[in-house]
Amino acid sequence: MQEVGSSGSDILPFMRAGTATSPKSTRLFWMGDQLVTYDHYDGLHSALIGLMNGGVSGFTMGHSDIGGYTSVELPKPSPIQYVRDRELLYRWIEMSTFSDCIMRSHPSNLPLVDFQIYSDSDAVTFMAKFTQIHVRLAAYKRDLMVEASTKGTPFTRPLLLAFPDCDKCRAVND
């Protein structure tokens, strides 16, 4: 703690598990080690579901590893292959830019197999573009973070919470 100052304000702890009282102990929640897939069970889709569900459950600020983490490459002819490709990484970068309060990449558990942000110059350029967008959104995101910490309003909000007067949203719930 002494290395970063006495207040500890330079430290950003994050957790992926907890109880109903955990939000008072941490600033940020992490969705865990998703598969390098798009699916809603444990992939990109599940990370977004986790952000929204966590937000309305009191875990107001969260993020996921950009690109997922868990990869599986079994010897062929096994049909079980979870290897991150360029397209998945790009979609996760886009999602994190607009839905996460922070952007944090991860090389995965198989960094030599999975496509990486640094795999080629196009990927570096793509990440740089969305990092710049994230930076341009800083004031807006900061306001959402202050609101999350003072009012308990989630940073990433389900549409029904963000637009409670929307007729189409109400029709779904009727």
trRosetta pair geometry for C-beta under 8 A, 3 or more apart (Angstrom, degrees):
i j d omega theta_ij theta_ji phi_ij phi_ji
1 4 6.7 -75 -162 46 39 91
1 6 7.3 55 145 -131 102 35
1 8 5.5 -39 -144 -84 100 99
1 11 7.6 -55 -116 -29 71 144
2 5 7.9 100 -162 -30 29 4
2 6 7.4 14 -114 -83 55 60
4 8 6.5 71 91 -123 116 42
4 9 7.8 -156 142 56 110 52
4 10 3.9 -139 -173 61 121 125
4 11 5.9 135 80 -44 163 88
5 8 7.0 -147 83 -45 80 27
5 9 6.7 -30 80 34 131 86
5 10 6.2 106 25 0 111 115
8 11 4.9 -40 -177 25 82 119
12 27 6.1 -87 -148 69 72 133
12 28 6.1 26 174 10 97 135
12 102 7.7 106 158 -63 155 161
13 26 5.4 -102 101 -132 102 92
13 27 6.7 113 59 25 70 90
13 28 7.3 171 95 43 45 90
14 26 6.4 106 -127 178 32 125
14 27 7.3 -69 -85 70 68 74
14 28 4.0 -48 -102 94 99 100
14 29 6.3 158 -165 -108 89 13
14 30 4.7 87 142 -33 124 105
14 63 7.4 -51 -140 43 155 103
15 18 5.5 71 123 -48 141 115
15 22 6.5 -113 80 -177 152 128
15 25 7.9 32 -14 97 147 102
15 26 4.8 -126 2 -63 112 173
15 28 7.8 144 20 89 61 56
15 29 5.9 -37 70 -117 71 68
15 30 6.8 -170 91 21 20 90
16 29 6.7 115 -104 -171 39 76
16 30 4.5 -56 -76 76 91 89
16 31 6.9 -3 -131 99 101 7
16 32 4.7 116 -166 -76 138 74
18 21 7.8 -127 164 70 106 53
18 22 2.8 31 168 -71 140 166
18 23 7.7 141 116 -39 151 52
18 25 7.6 -177 -139 56 136 119
18 26 7.3 -134 -75 18 153 131
18 29 7.6 -101 10 -111 128 113
18 59 7.6 138 54 -91 128 121
19 22 5.3 133 48 -30 54 98
20 58 6.7 61 -154 53 65 160
21 24 6.0 -40 178 26 71 111
21 25 7.3 59 132 -14 78 110
22 25 5.5 -72 -157 41 49 110
22 26 6.3 -10 167 19 86 109
22 59 7.3 1 90 -92 110 99
23 26 7.0 -85 -135 54 28 76
23 58 4.9 -123 -23 149 147 95
23 59 5.7 -148 -83 -96 104 52
23 60 6.8 74 -144 4 131 87
26 29 6.9 101 106 -69 129 68
27 61 6.6 -25 157 70 63 136
27 149 8.0 -13 -137 -94 83 118
28 61 5.2 -65 -110 111 64 106
28 62 6.6 136 -171 -106 68 36
28 63 6.6 -5 -177 9 115 104
28 101 7.1 -135 -118 68 107 125
28 102 6.9 -1 -135 8 149 127
29 54 5.7 -147 90 177 149 148
29 59 4.5 8 -12 -179 157 122
29 61 6.8 140 19 89 79 55
29 62 4.1 -35 74 -102 89 96
29 63 7.8 156 85 22 50 59
30 62 6.7 176 -79 -158 20 83
30 63 6.1 -27 -112 70 65 75
30 64 7.0 118 -166 -104 66 39
30 65 7.7 47 -169 -40 109 76
31 34 6.5 8 114 -40 114 109
31 46 7.5 146 172 122 128 83
31 47 4.7 112 110 -133 169 75
31 50 4.3 112 -130 96 109 151
31 51 6.7 -50 -73 -53 123 74
31 54 7.7 -130 -95 -19 79 146
31 62 6.2 89 -52 165 83 122
31 63 7.1 -119 -7 104 94 31
31 64 4.1 -24 36 -92 128 93
31 65 7.9 -124 59 5 95 68
32 50 7.6 -139 18 -133 99 167
32 64 7.8 -27 45 -127 48 87
33 65 7.1 19 -117 10 50 139
33 68 7.7 71 179 -176 52 69
33 69 4.1 -82 -148 70 79 135
33 70 4.9 86 149 -39 103 102
33 109 7.9 43 -162 -34 128 117
34 37 7.8 -128 158 43 96 73
34 42 5.5 174 -143 164 68 67
34 43 5.6 114 175 -126 114 24
34 44 7.1 123 149 -59 152 34
34 46 6.1 168 -120 72 116 112
34 47 5.4 -57 -52 -58 154 104
34 64 6.2 15 -4 -167 130 126
34 65 6.9 -163 32 48 93 98
34 68 4.3 -95 94 -127 95 89
34 69 6.2 108 51 21 55 81
34 70 6.7 -145 110 23 26 96
35 39 7.2 7 68 45 125 106
35 41 8.0 16 20 88 129 90
35 42 4.7 75 1 109 103 100
35 43 5.0 -50 71 -83 92 78
35 68 5.8 -21 110 -168 25 142
35 70 5.0 -54 -98 76 52 103
35 71 7.7 117 -156 -84 64 38
35 72 7.9 -33 -136 0 102 102
35 82 5.3 -75 -169 -162 105 148
36 43 7.3 14 132 -130 8 93
36 67 6.5 -3 -123 160 97 74
36 68 4.0 -180 -90 81 54 136
36 69 7.4 -155 -56 49 85 18
36 70 6.8 -152 -15 76 77 49
36 71 5.1 9 6 -86 131 84
36 82 5.4 133 53 161 89 92
36 83 6.6 -36 90 166 138 10
36 84 3.7 -95 -168 -68 138 87
36 88 6.2 96 175 126 81 153
36 108 6.4 3 -63 -115 129 140
36 114 6.2 -135 -110 -121 166 126
37 42 7.2 61 50 85 115 71
37 43 3.5 -89 84 -97 78 137
37 44 7.0 -130 103 0 45 83
37 68 7.1 85 17 -80 47 167
37 82 6.1 -65 -49 -138 101 106
37 88 7.3 -76 -127 -128 16 142
38 43 5.1 40 78 127 8 143
38 44 4.9 -30 -130 36 49 116
38 45 6.0 58 161 -21 62 100
38 88 6.6 -127 -59 -117 83 99
38 91 7.3 5 -105 92 102 154
39 42 6.7 18 86 45 105 53
39 43 4.1 97 46 15 63 127
39 44 7.7 105 35 36 32 70
39 45 5.9 -86 143 35 21 119
39 46 6.9 17 107 -23 65 104
40 43 7.1 -42 -41 47 19 90
40 45 3.9 -62 -84 111 67 130
40 46 5.4 125 -167 -63 38 74
40 49 6.3 73 -154 -22 91 143
41 46 6.1 -53 88 -63 18 133
42 46 5.2 -25 -104 23 19 164
42 70 7.7 -21 144 52 122 133
43 46 5.7 105 45 14 42 102
43 47 7.4 -75 126 -10 34 93
43 68 6.4 -34 -144 -89 63 138
44 47 5.8 -53 -156 25 32 113
44 48 7.0 25 153 -11 64 102
44 68 6.9 -81 -62 -53 70 108
44 88 6.8 -151 -44 -159 132 88
44 91 6.3 13 -145 111 163 115
44 92 5.5 -123 -112 -87 112 89
44 95 6.5 147 -170 3 104 162
45 48 6.0 -59 -157 37 35 107
45 49 6.4 34 148 -17 68 108
46 49 5.4 -52 -144 40 37 114
46 50 6.1 44 154 -25 67 104
47 50 5.6 -52 -149 35 29 115
47 51 6.7 34 151 -22 62 101
47 64 3.7 -17 -150 -56 129 164
47 68 7.8 -132 -43 -86 134 76
47 92 7.8 51 48 -134 156 98
47 95 7.3 101 91 127 121 143
48 51 5.6 -47 -150 30 35 113
48 52 6.6 26 155 -11 65 105
48 95 6.2 -93 -72 -166 113 131
48 99 6.2 -18 -121 155 90 169
48 156 7.7 -137 -153 170 66 144
49 52 6.1 -62 -151 42 31 104
49 53 5.9 21 158 -10 69 113
50 53 6.0 -57 -133 45 27 104
50 54 5.6 28 165 -19 65 113
50 62 6.9 -124 125 138 93 155
50 64 7.3 104 66 -71 129 115
51 54 6.0 -57 -140 40 20 109
51 55 6.2 26 157 -26 58 110
51 62 5.0 -162 -118 77 74 121
51 63 7.7 46 -98 -86 113 23
51 64 7.4 -89 -52 -27 107 103
51 99 5.9 98 107 156 168 114
51 100 7.1 -110 -108 -88 143 68
51 155 7.9 -76 -175 79 104 93
51 156 4.1 -1 150 75 117 153
52 55 5.7 -54 -148 31 28 116
52 56 6.8 11 162 -5 63 104
52 154 7.3 91 -139 145 44 159
52 156 5.8 -95 -75 122 60 101
52 157 7.0 69 -127 -177 85 14
52 158 4.7 89 -166 -62 124 84
53 56 6.4 -63 -149 43 30 97
53 57 6.1 21 154 -14 65 118
54 57 5.6 -71 -146 45 30 109
54 58 8.0 -80 176 62 59 49
54 59 3.8 -56 176 74 97 119
54 60 8.0 -143 129 -53 85 15
54 62 5.2 60 88 -35 147 152
54 154 7.7 131 97 -128 66 123
55 59 6.6 -78 -74 80 30 66
55 60 5.6 64 -138 -129 70 43
55 62 7.1 -117 -59 10 82 115
55 154 2.6 64 -179 -135 115 140
55 155 6.5 -130 -113 39 122 60
55 156 5.4 -150 -49 68 147 72
55 157 6.3 -128 129 -90 153 49
55 158 7.7 179 72 -15 123 79
56 154 6.0 -53 -55 -34 53 141
56 158 6.7 -16 -39 3 132 116
56 161 6.5 -152 -88 -63 114 151
58 152 6.9 -33 -128 -158 63 109
59 62 6.1 49 137 -57 105 117
60 148 3.8 159 144 -165 131 106
60 149 7.3 -169 82 -64 144 44
60 152 6.0 -147 -69 -157 137 45
60 153 6.8 81 -141 85 125 30
60 154 4.9 -148 -140 -109 68 50
60 155 5.9 104 156 -14 75 81
61 101 4.9 -21 -157 4 104 152
61 145 6.3 42 -95 -123 137 82
61 148 5.3 104 -51 136 96 160
61 149 7.9 -7 -23 -58 128 82
61 154 7.9 173 -62 -155 43 59
61 155 4.8 65 -104 -12 69 137
62 100 7.1 -87 105 -129 56 79
62 101 7.4 107 48 13 26 102
62 155 7.3 -177 23 51 62 121
62 156 6.9 -71 52 19 94 124
63 96 6.9 55 -154 -140 93 100
63 100 4.0 71 -117 -154 85 121
63 101 6.4 -103 -59 45 104 71
63 102 5.1 -54 -66 59 156 84
63 103 7.6 -159 -148 -92 133 23
63 104 5.9 86 136 21 142 109
64 68 7.7 -12 155 -88 116 48
64 92 7.7 -101 96 -161 116 108
64 96 6.9 -123 58 -92 84 103
64 100 6.8 -124 22 -85 68 132
65 68 6.1 69 87 -152 104 9
65 69 4.8 60 65 -53 159 98
65 104 6.5 -67 -116 102 51 93
65 105 7.2 61 -172 -168 71 26
65 106 3.8 -25 -161 10 119 135
65 108 7.9 133 141 -81 139 62
66 89 7.3 62 149 -156 89 72
66 92 5.0 140 -163 129 63 111
66 93 5.7 55 -163 -86 124 60
66 96 5.0 -61 -94 -16 98 160
66 103 6.3 29 -52 -170 133 81
66 104 6.5 176 -7 84 95 41
66 105 4.3 -49 56 -103 118 64
66 106 6.7 152 50 14 63 74
66 117 7.7 44 107 -60 128 122
67 84 5.5 45 -179 -149 102 152
67 88 6.7 92 -141 120 67 93
67 89 4.5 5 -106 -115 107 79
67 92 4.9 177 -66 69 39 154
67 93 7.7 21 -54 -48 83 77
67 105 6.5 40 10 -149 117 81
67 106 6.5 -152 61 58 103 76
67 108 6.7 -90 118 -53 114 106
67 114 7.3 111 160 163 127 132
67 115 7.9 -142 -145 83 130 79
67 116 8.0 36 -144 -121 173 45
67 117 7.7 -124 -38 -45 143 89
68 71 7.8 117 113 -59 111 77
68 84 6.3 -178 57 -86 108 120
68 88 7.3 -31 9 152 119 124
68 92 6.8 -125 -19 -95 74 156
68 106 7.8 -109 100 69 24 116
68 108 6.8 32 101 -100 72 107
69 106 5.4 -24 -95 112 89 145
69 108 5.3 167 -154 -123 40 62
69 109 6.2 68 162 -22 79 89
70 82 6.9 12 119 111 77 143
70 108 7.3 -149 -38 -154 9 92
70 109 6.1 18 -119 10 45 126
71 82 5.2 -160 -146 104 50 88
71 83 5.7 61 -156 -104 116 47
71 84 6.3 -82 -90 -14 120 88
71 108 5.1 51 -14 168 118 133
71 109 5.7 -163 35 59 85 87
71 110 4.1 -95 80 26 134 118
71 113 6.3 172 141 83 150 123
71 114 5.4 -131 -71 -61 155 118
72 80 5.8 -42 120 148 130 99
72 81 6.8 -150 96 -135 79 24
72 82 4.4 55 35 33 84 102
73 81 5.9 37 -119 -136 59 79
73 82 7.5 -116 -58 53 57 54
73 83 5.8 52 -80 -71 104 108
73 110 6.2 120 0 -139 116 166
73 113 5.5 -123 -31 -156 151 164
74 78 3.8 -43 103 78 122 156
74 80 5.0 45 14 78 133 97
74 81 6.8 -117 33 -77 78 65
75 78 6.1 90 74 1 51 115
78 81 7.1 135 102 -49 90 82
83 110 7.3 -72 -118 89 79 140
83 113 5.5 -96 -132 146 110 108
83 114 6.0 -161 -166 -93 68 66
84 88 5.4 -124 -152 79 75 129
84 89 5.8 79 167 -55 115 96
84 108 6.2 -165 -2 -53 135 156
84 114 3.9 40 42 -152 106 105
84 115 5.3 -122 114 38 88 80
85 88 5.4 95 55 11 70 101
85 89 7.2 -136 99 -3 36 93
85 115 5.4 61 -156 -2 26 136
86 89 5.9 -65 -153 39 30 110
86 90 6.2 27 156 -19 68 109
86 115 4.9 -118 -65 176 56 165
86 119 7.6 -119 -91 68 91 145
86 123 6.8 -119 -132 -85 96 109
87 90 5.8 -57 -148 36 29 111
87 91 6.4 26 157 -17 65 106
88 91 5.9 -56 -146 37 31 108
88 92 6.3 28 155 -19 65 108
88 115 7.8 132 54 52 93 121
89 92 5.8 -59 -148 37 30 110
89 93 6.4 35 152 -23 65 104
89 115 5.4 -121 -14 99 140 109
89 116 7.6 168 -118 -132 157 12
89 117 6.9 -162 177 -71 132 63
89 123 7.1 5 109 -139 140 115
90 93 5.6 -50 -149 31 32 114
90 94 6.6 32 153 -18 63 104
90 123 7.9 -117 -72 -123 89 77
90 126 5.9 -57 -116 168 97 151
91 94 5.7 -53 -152 36 34 113
91 95 6.4 34 151 -19 66 105
92 95 5.6 -50 -145 37 35 111
92 96 6.1 33 157 -17 66 108
93 96 6.0 -59 -146 40 26 108
93 97 6.4 36 154 -30 62 105
93 103 7.8 43 -146 -150 67 123
93 117 7.8 120 -83 -103 127 104
93 126 6.6 103 83 137 164 103
93 127 6.0 -115 -132 -105 145 69
93 130 5.0 127 154 59 106 163
94 97 5.7 -51 -151 25 30 117
94 98 7.0 -2 164 5 62 108
94 130 6.4 -117 -89 -114 50 143
95 98 6.7 -83 -158 48 27 90
95 99 5.5 -26 173 22 71 123
95 100 7.7 68 127 -16 72 99
96 99 6.6 -74 -114 54 22 83
96 100 4.4 -16 -154 16 69 129
96 103 5.0 105 139 -118 120 83
96 104 7.9 -138 -162 31 143 52
96 130 7.9 82 74 149 89 133
97 100 7.7 35 -15 40 11 90
97 103 6.6 17 -86 -86 54 128
97 130 4.5 -102 -77 -175 140 106
97 131 7.9 -114 -106 -71 104 29
97 133 5.4 35 -173 89 131 119
97 134 5.0 -115 -140 -67 77 94
97 137 7.8 118 170 17 79 144
98 137 7.8 171 -110 -75 56 172
99 156 4.9 50 -172 -117 84 124
100 103 6.2 124 85 -81 127 54
100 104 8.0 -118 151 14 151 80
100 156 7.3 -12 -83 -58 35 129
101 141 5.9 145 -140 -174 69 112
101 144 7.2 -148 -104 96 102 115
101 145 5.8 102 -146 -82 134 106
101 155 5.0 -41 -59 -178 112 162
101 156 8.0 -119 -36 -35 82 92
103 130 7.7 153 -121 125 157 102
103 131 6.7 -143 75 -107 158 75
103 134 5.4 -55 -21 -116 134 167
105 117 5.4 -28 -149 -22 160 142
105 127 7.6 -5 -66 -136 144 135
107 111 3.8 11 153 -107 119 115
107 114 7.2 146 173 71 60 122
107 116 5.9 -2 -129 -115 81 117
108 111 5.8 159 61 -75 79 59
108 114 4.6 51 40 19 151 160
110 113 4.1 -19 146 37 117 117
110 114 5.5 115 88 -19 86 98
111 114 6.3 -59 -123 45 29 100
111 116 6.6 40 -161 -75 82 128
115 119 5.2 -58 -161 -25 69 162
115 123 7.3 -166 167 -97 101 149
116 119 4.5 136 54 -45 74 90
116 123 7.1 107 101 136 50 158
117 123 5.5 -177 -161 149 35 111
117 124 6.7 90 157 -90 75 53
117 127 4.8 48 -155 -58 111 154
118 123 6.9 -123 -55 97 8 122
118 124 6.2 48 -115 -76 52 98
119 123 5.2 59 49 17 86 156
120 123 5.3 98 56 8 69 101
120 124 7.3 -130 104 -4 38 90
121 124 5.4 -52 -147 37 39 114
121 125 6.2 41 154 -21 69 105
122 125 5.7 -54 -148 38 31 112
122 126 6.3 34 152 -22 65 105
123 126 5.5 -50 -145 34 32 114
123 127 6.4 30 156 -15 65 105
124 127 6.0 -57 -149 39 29 108
124 128 6.2 31 152 -22 64 109
125 128 5.6 -55 -146 36 30 114
125 129 6.4 35 154 -24 64 103
126 129 5.8 -52 -153 30 30 113
126 130 6.8 12 157 -4 63 106
127 130 6.2 -64 -149 45 32 100
127 131 6.0 36 153 -24 68 109
128 131 5.6 -53 -142 36 30 114
128 132 6.4 34 156 -21 63 103
129 132 5.9 -58 -157 32 28 111
129 133 6.8 27 147 -17 63 103
130 133 5.2 -43 -147 33 43 115
130 134 6.3 51 150 -22 66 100
131 134 5.4 -49 -150 34 34 116
131 135 6.4 36 150 -20 64 103
132 135 5.6 -51 -148 35 34 112
132 136 6.4 36 152 -20 64 104
133 136 5.6 -54 -149 36 33 112
133 137 6.4 26 153 -14 65 108
134 137 5.8 -63 -151 40 30 108
134 138 7.5 65 144 -62 58 75
134 141 7.8 12 -168 -26 70 154
135 138 5.6 -9 -167 -37 42 114
137 140 5.0 -62 -169 51 72 115
137 141 5.2 72 131 -26 93 106
138 141 5.8 -60 -140 42 27 108
138 142 6.0 32 159 -25 65 106
139 142 5.6 -50 -145 33 29 115
139 143 6.7 32 153 -20 61 102
140 143 5.8 -54 -155 32 31 111
140 144 6.7 29 149 -15 64 105
141 144 5.5 -52 -150 37 37 113
141 145 6.3 39 150 -22 67 104
141 155 7.7 37 -155 -157 77 114
142 145 5.6 -53 -148 35 33 113
142 146 6.5 34 153 -19 65 102
143 146 5.8 -51 -148 35 32 110
143 147 6.4 32 152 -17 64 107
144 147 5.6 -54 -147 39 32 113
144 148 6.2 37 151 -24 65 104
144 153 7.9 -108 -158 101 69 106
144 155 5.0 93 145 -133 116 74
145 148 5.5 -49 -146 33 32 114
145 149 6.4 22 157 -12 65 106
145 155 6.4 18 -84 -98 58 118
146 149 6.0 -60 -146 41 29 103
146 150 6.0 7 162 -2 67 116
147 150 6.3 -66 -133 49 25 96
147 151 5.3 -28 -174 32 67 117
147 153 4.9 -34 144 55 104 120
148 151 7.3 -57 -99 57 11 76
148 152 7.0 30 -165 -135 46 14
148 153 5.8 -100 -91 72 51 62
148 154 6.4 37 -114 -141 103 18
148 155 5.0 -21 -65 -54 144 82
153 157 7.5 -17 171 -82 89 122
154 157 5.1 144 81 -83 106 71
154 161 7.0 44 39 118 116 157
157 161 4.6 -125 -171 86 105 115
157 162 4.3 127 108 -57 130 96
158 161 4.9 86 61 9 80 103
158 162 7.0 -161 90 -4 38 91
159 162 5.5 -62 -141 44 35 108
159 163 5.7 -23 176 32 74 106
159 166 7.2 -39 154 34 101 158
159 169 6.0 -151 121 -99 101 123
160 163 7.1 -74 -125 64 18 69
160 164 6.6 55 170 -101 60 58
160 166 7.6 -120 -114 47 49 116
160 169 4.7 160 -104 -173 73 125
160 172 7.7 -111 -81 66 119 125
160 173 7.1 92 -127 -44 140 130
161 164 6.9 5 -142 -64 24 89
163 166 4.0 46 132 -30 115 120
163 169 5.9 155 94 -18 97 150
164 169 7.3 -117 -136 97 25 144
165 170 8.0 -16 -165 -38 26 120
166 169 3.9 73 80 7 109 111
166 170 6.7 177 89 -11 57 82
167 170 5.7 -57 -148 37 32 110
167 171 6.3 37 154 -26 66 105
168 171 5.6 -48 -147 29 32 116
168 172 7.0 38 153 -23 60 99
169 172 6.0 -53 -161 26 34 112
169 173 7.1 17 150 -6 64 109
170 173 5.9 -69 -156 44 37 104
170 174 6.3 44 151 -34 72 104
171 174 5.7 -48 -144 21 34 115
